[in-house]
Amino acid sequence: MTGVESSDKLRRIHSDIRGEAYQRALAMERAGVEVLKLNTGNPASFGFGMPDSVRRALLANADRAVAYCDPQGMPEARQALVDYHRRQGLQDIDIGDIFIGNGVSELAPMVCSSVLSAGDELLMPAPSYSLWSNAAYLAGGKPVFYVCDEAAGWYPDLDDIARKITPRTKAVLLINPNNPTGQVYAPALVERVAALCRRHGLLLISDEIYDRLIMDGVPFQSAGAVAPDIPVVTLNGLSKSHIICGFRCGWAVVSGPRAQTAQLRDCLLKLASLRLCGNALTQLVIPAAMADEASTRAMLVPGGRFWEQREAACRAMDQLGCIRYLKPQAAFYVFPRIMDPDKIKDDRHFAVDLLEAKHILLVPGSGFDWPAPDHFRLVLLPEPKRLYRAILDVGDFLEGYRQ
């Protein structure tokens, strides 16, 4: 025996958020070097704490989480989610349409495994959060990337989506608000994507985990609300809006004509049952969290920390001639473009070089399935002054850098 061979399903799996540069950063920290980790959206690492509403719900109800719960989730938690998504405009949903999981990171592979057979295609944005391409690969499917146009506000190119639909296409994915760009799609754009799915008989998957982290009054429209007549899976969670990433609390909502979604719901229930249930402790806080909009909203207005961090980042980037960016409208990410296209041939190598020189960890654009080595994602979570200085350091490095 020469050794255990790896599965070919993992050949294309990548996680640059915790990839080579991240491993190097950990080694540097073990050696006593302080590293500013701008690679992952993990608010608690930057001093954010959970809301009091969540803490009270967890401590008061912890004993109720000792036993396995329903594979789809605790009924009262699912009812709170039904109420929330009805307020978002989803019609004719009940607790049987809610599947609570250990974060969207668990649910995305469940959705892909439920709808993709070997060789089936999932249309998804470029740039795209790599969870989704990895989930497609693990399901035996094929991610097909449609273009999001930076010059058009990072909006999906609908003509490109239409051109890439084939007989093997099973679904179209939207990530709205978007990671990594921080942009929010106009309601009219969401309606046009839904119309495309309607015309071609495709499932619409909408990752909306940042829908409660939108700034400046930018309008948002949930995909399931504009498309009650087609199958839609909406994914969401508490990790970011309520600062509890480690709780691993996410959910999926199946909406649309029940006759058309019956098999999908059966498949999701089968997969949910295989893992027995989602983390019951985290489900205890869902009703309290969904009733507490104020703690989230306070971070998104002038004086609030998310808002102030974004403004500090923009002030710093405005001073740099080496990058251009589109101001984020939601979440806590920005996806700048490096102005000199000849500077970088390998953006993963660039990320490691920056780490070594400035002790700043970021994610190259290729980590989000972006095809050119000319973008990177910054996480806007440090305190404003620290973030401002760090971005100037990135600019200083880029000014003198060339591969």
N, C-alpha and C positions, 0 to 999 in steps of 0.2 A: 504494500500500500504506500503510495507516494504522499498521501495527505488527504484531508477532507476538501473536496472541491466545493467551491461556492456556487450558489444558485445563479443561473443566468438572469433571473429576474432582478438581481441586485446590480447588474453590470452598469446600468445607467443611473442608479440612485446616487444623489449627491445632496449634501447639506452644508453649503458653504458658510451658513450662519454659525455652524459649529464645526467647520472644516479644518484645513491645514493651518490657516492663520490663527484660528482659535486655539488649536492644540499648541502652537508655538507660544501664544500669549499665556497659556496656563504654565508652560515650562518657564517662561520669563518670570511669572509671579512666584513660582516655587523658588526661583533664584533671588527673590527679593526686589524685583523690578515692579514698580507700580504701572499698571496698564489701564487706560481708559477704554472700557469696552462699549463701543458704539455699534456692536454687531447685532444685538437682539433687543426687542422691545419688552424689557423686563423691569417695569417701574419700581418694584420693591428694591431692586439693586441700587437705586438712586435715591433712596430715602422716602419713597412713597409708602404710606401705610393703608391698611384696609379700612373702609368706612366703619364707623361705630355700629351702624345698622347690621352689617355683616357679622361683626364680632359678637354682638348680642345674640343674634339668631343662632350662631354656631354654638356658643357656650350654653345657651338655654336648652338646646335640643339635642346635644351630642349623643345622649343615650339612645335616641331613636335610630341612630345609624349603625347599631351593632349588628343587626341582621341583614341578610340580603334583602334588597327591595325589588320591586317590579323591574324586569329587564329594560323596559322603556323609561323608567324613572318613577319617582314618587308622585302619586296623583296630585298632591297639592302644589308641587313644584311645576308639574306639567300644566296645571290649570293657570298658574301665574304666567307661564309662557304663552299659553293660548290667549289670555287677556292682553298681554303685551302686543302680540302680533296682530290681534284684531284691531288694536289701536293704530297699528302701522298699516292697516288696510287689507289684511288677508281675510278672505271670506270663507265661511263654511268649514272651519277647522275646529277640532276638538282634541281632547287629550290623547286620543288614539293616533293622532297625526304627529305627535311630539316624541322624539327619541333623544334622551339625555345621555351624553357620553363623556368620556374623560378628555375633554377639550375637542375642538374642531380637528385637532391632529389625529384623534382616533376616528372621528366621524367621516372625514374625507375618504380614507381608505374603505370604510364601510359602504359609503355611497358608490364609490367607483367599482368595488367588487360586486355590488348589487346590479349594476347596469352595463358593465363592460365584459364582454367575452374576449377570448384571445384574438388580437388583431383589430378590435373595435377602437374607434377614435373618439377622443374628447378634445373639443376645441377650447383653447384657453389662451389668455392674454400673454403677450410678451411686451414688457417684463411681467413676470408672474411669481407669486409666492411658491417656492419650490415644493412645498407640501403637496401641491396638486399634481405636478408632473410625476413626482415620486409615487403618489397614490395610483395614478394611471398605470405606471410601469408595474407596480406590485400586483395590480389586478390583471396583468397580462395584456393591457390595452396600450394604446399609443397616444401620447399627447401631441396635438397639432396646434402650433402657435399662430394666432392671428396677431396682426400688428396693432399696437397702440401708438398713436401718433403724437409725439412730443409737441410738435408745432400746433396741434389741435387740442391742447390741454390734456394730453395723454389719453384722449378718448379712443375707444376701439374703432378700428376702421371697418365699417359694416360691409363695404364691398369686398374687403379681404376675407372677412368671415364667410360671406356667401361663396366666394371662389373656392374656399377650402372645404366646403361641405361635400362629402362623398357618400356612397351607399354604406360605408362603414361608420359614419358619424352617428353617435348616439346622443350627444349632449353638447351644450355650449355652457361654458363657465364664465360668470362675471365675478370679479372681486371688487366690490363697491360698498363703502369707500375702499380705495385701492392701496394695497401694499405691494410694491415699495414706493409708489409715487406720492401718496398722500392726497390724491385727487378724488373728487366726488362727481359721479356722472349725473348729468342733468336728467330729470324725469323723462323728457322726450327721447333721450338716447336709450334709456332702459326700455321704453315702450317699443322702440324700433328693433332692439335685440329680441324682445319677446315676439314681435311680429314675424321676425325671421324664423324663430323656433316654431311658431304656429304654422307658417307656410311649409316648413320641411318636416313637421312631425317630430321635433326634437325635444328632449328634456332640457329645461333651463335650470342650471345650478347657480345659486347666488350666495357667495360668501360675504356676509354683511356684518362681520364681527365688530367693525369700527363704526357702526351706525349711530352710536351714542357719543361719539367723539368728534363731532363735526363743529367747526368754528365759523364765526362771521355770518351766521344765519343762512349758510348755503343750503338750498333745498335738497332734500333726499327723498327718493321714492323706492320703496321695497319692490323687488321684481314680482313677488307673488301677488302684490296688490294690483299691479297693472295687467296681470295675466291670470285671472281666475279660471279661464277656460282651457288652460294647458297645464301639463304636469310641471311643477316647480319644486325644487328642494332649496330651502333657505337655511343657511347655517349661521350660527351666532354663538355668543358665549360671554362670560363674565370676566375673563382673564384681564382684559385691558380696561374696560369701563369701570370696574370695581377693584382693580389693583390686586387681583388674586390669581396670578398666573399659576402659582404652584398648586392651587386647588384643583386644576384641570377640570373646569366646568364649562362644557359646551353643549349645544343641542342642534338637532336638525328638525325642520318642519316640512312635512310633505303636504302640498296643497294642489288644487286642481281637481278635475273630474275624477271621482272615486273609482269609476270603472277602469280608468286609464292608469291609476296609481296603485291598484290593489296588489299587483305582483311586486312592485317596488317596496311597499310597506311590509309585505310578507318576508321579503329578502332581508330588509333591515331588522325586522324582529328576529329572524333566524340568527343573524350575526350578533345582535344585542344579547340574545339568549346564550350564545356560545361563551361570551365573557361574563355570564351570570348577571351582572348589573354594573352600572356606573358607580363611581365613588359616592356612597350615600351621605357622607359628611358634607360634601359640597352641595348636594341637593337641598340640604336643610336651609341654606342661606338664600336660595333662589327667590322665594316670595318676598323676603325682606329687601333683597337687592333690587328687584324689579320695581318695588314701591319707592325706592330711594333714588330719585332722579337728581336731587339737589346736590349731593356730594360730587357727582360726576360733572354736572353743569358748572359748578364753582371753579373747576380747573380749566374751563374752556373760554373764559371771558377775561377782559383786561384785568390784570392783577392775579389771575389764576395761573397756576404753575405751567400747565401745558401751553397756554397762550403766550406767556412770557418767554418760555423756552423757544417757541417757534420764532418769536420776534427777535430774540437775541441771535438765533441762527441766521435769520435773514439779514440782519445788520452786518454780521460777519461775512456772509457770502457776497453781499453787495460790494464789499471792499476788494474782492478777489477778481483779478482779470483772467484767471486761468480756468474758471468754471462759469457755467450758467445754470440756472435752476428755475423751476416753476414753484411758486409759493404753495406749500401744502395747505389744503383746506380741512384736513381731518387727520386723525391718528397722530403719530409722532415720528414720521419719517419724511425724508426728502431724498430725491434721486437725481443728484446733480450730473451735469454733462461736462466732461473735460474738453476744453475748447481746442487744444492742439491734438488732432487725431493721430499724429505721428509719435507722440510721446510714449505711448504704451502699446505693446504688442500682446502682452499676457497680463490681464488684469488681476489674476490671482497672485502672480509674482509681485505686482505693484502693491497689493494689500500686505504681503509679507514684508516688503521693503519699507513701507510706511510704518508698520508696526515696529520694525527694528530701529528705525531712525527716530520716530516721534513717540513711540509707546502708545499709539492710538490704533485700536482695532475697528475696522469697518468691513463691509461685505462688498466685494466687487459685483458689477452688474451681471456677470456671467452666472453668479449664484442665484439670479432670478431669471435665468434662461433668456437673458438679453444677448443678442448675437454678436455685438461689437464690444471691444474692450475700452469703451469710452464713457462709462457711467459707473457710479458706485452709490450705495445707500448709506446714509447716516441716520442713526437713531438720535432723536432730539430730546433725551431724557435727563441729562445732567442739569445741575443748577445753571441758570442763564449765564453767569460770569464764566464758569468753567467751560461751558459749551462754546461760548464766544471765542475764548482763547484757543480751544482745541481746533475749531474750524480755521482760525488764522494759521495755526500750525500745519494743518493739512495743506492750505494754500502755499505756505512757505516751502513745504516739501515739494509740491507739484511744480513750483516755479523753476526749480533747479533739477528736476528729475527727467530722465529720458532713458528708455531701455535700448 
